[in-house]
Amino acid sequence: MDVVVGIDVSKDQLDVHVLPSGESFAVANDDESLDELAAKLLSLNADIVALEATGGYEMLAAAALSGAGLAVIVVNPAHVRAYANALGKRAKTDPIDAEVIAAFVAATKPAIRPLRDEENRALAALLARRRQILAMIAAEEQRTRMALAKEAQKSIGRLLAALRRELDSLDADVDDHIRKSPLWRVRETLLTSVPGVGRVTARTLLAEMPELGSLDRRQVASLAGLAPWTRQSGKWKGKSLIGGGQTVRSVLFMATLVACRHNPVLKAFRDRLVASGKSKIVATVAAMRKLLTILNAIIRDQKAWQNA
């Protein structure tokens, strides 16, 4: 049996459980303790180390253990909790959670996705902050329409001006990150050569999907949350659904709407599906998958888009 390590992460402590030995212990969540933990797990010949996503507290441990040469995976806490419920484990403590994480990974054997490097994480954080600023701008613009008092309108105006300055500053920071990497500059140029794909879409893919170009079309669709999953029981057949990859799916959706107007290949593909009886949303999702497949091939082959 593989040596599987489950780690429950909190701000100050890591609770560790090792399978199949059943060994459990706890270490501090700091650099010195992580070095000691990495050495111990290497001595145990750990095949895979699993941490639960905890809002960012797991990143230090994930980076340190991965940098030490261990195979590290960050698992979805909802999946782990569902697995625990299936086992009837209602008690929830940090040591128990570490044991359940290890058992979950041993049972499901999830694929190990390479962790993003520091530059990828920094770019992703900037783009996430950009989305937050845009959401705040949209909220304040909505409040402008409802504000009746001039004093309230002035307050909203001042805040909007500050938010737009911050947005410009973030865009400049993102530009700096892209300019520092020759690889990112080349990939951004390749991706934006496709009609409908702008800089925001390209940069989101660079940050969130560094594997782009190294996967086949089914793998890349699954990673982006665009692979349909079927619901069926006996003679009953439900609608196929997609899920996961929310950030990538959001930018791809907007890019696809533009591409279906200005990209002849995507427009013809979507129109053909609608003409065959598919609903517009189903046709759009299929066009999203096709666009992502095209982008994956462009990065793989290092060839810009060419109109037929």
Secondary structure as GFF3:
##gff-version 3
##sequence-region A 1 308
A	DSSP	beta_strand	4	9	.	.	.	ID=ss1
A	DSSP	beta_strand	13	19	.	.	.	ID=ss2
A	DSSP	beta_strand	24	28	.	.	.	ID=ss3
A	DSSP	alpha_helix	31	43	.	.	.	ID=ss4
A	DSSP	beta_strand	48	52	.	.	.	ID=ss5
A	DSSP	alpha_helix	58	67	.	.	.	ID=ss6
A	DSSP	beta_strand	72	75	.	.	.	ID=ss7
A	DSSP	alpha_helix	77	87	.	.	.	ID=ss8
A	DSSP	alpha_helix	94	108	.	.	.	ID=ss9
A	DSSP	alpha_helix	118	146	.	.	.	ID=ss10
A	DSSP	alpha_helix	150	180	.	.	.	ID=ss11
A	DSSP	alpha_helix	182	191	.	.	.	ID=ss12
A	DSSP	alpha_helix	199	208	.	.	.	ID=ss13
A	DSSP	alpha_helix	217	223	.	.	.	ID=ss14
A	DSSP	beta_strand	232	233	.	.	.	ID=ss15
A	DSSP	beta_strand	236	237	.	.	.	ID=ss16
A	DSSP	alpha_helix	246	262	.	.	.	ID=ss17
A	DSSP	alpha_helix	264	275	.	.	.	ID=ss18
A	DSSP	alpha_helix	280	301	.	.	.	ID=ss19
###
